[in-house]
Amino acid sequence: MDEFTIKPLRNAHDTLCVGLAIKPVDDIVRDAVIQRFEYTFELAWKNLKRVLEEEYGRRELTIRDMFREGAAVGLVAKPEDWLEFHRARNLTSHTYSRKTAKDVYKIAKKFAKQATVLISKLSTFETHPDQPKTFTGRNKSNKKRIPKR
């Protein structure tokens, strides 16, 4: 896999957890948590998709199949939960009501716990600055791989 980092996902997850820790939960805190849930979920599924494609060769998956494949390779525990997170994410962009907001807030708490596990598993695929990078494109002589600096 080319350079891969989950630092943006980690940072987003941290902000979600900070929001979830704020008590009491008023409308402003709840709405902030929902927004943090939205962007953290987006980063989570996109990083999961990249690992499935590049490390496991699973391409052109529907979102439903992506979560199932993620479970099959041990990256997510329950694909049904991730589908619930996906539905909640879609709800936040199409409807708004106090009841929906309260429901999504509860789902965000559940998501934060499972995202912690996903982040831990995805971190094993991260490349680090101290790892040598290898140029995989063709050079004219095609004799050797050229390390990047």
Order of alpha helices (4+ residues) and beta strands (2+ residues): alpha-alpha-alpha-alpha-alpha-beta-beta
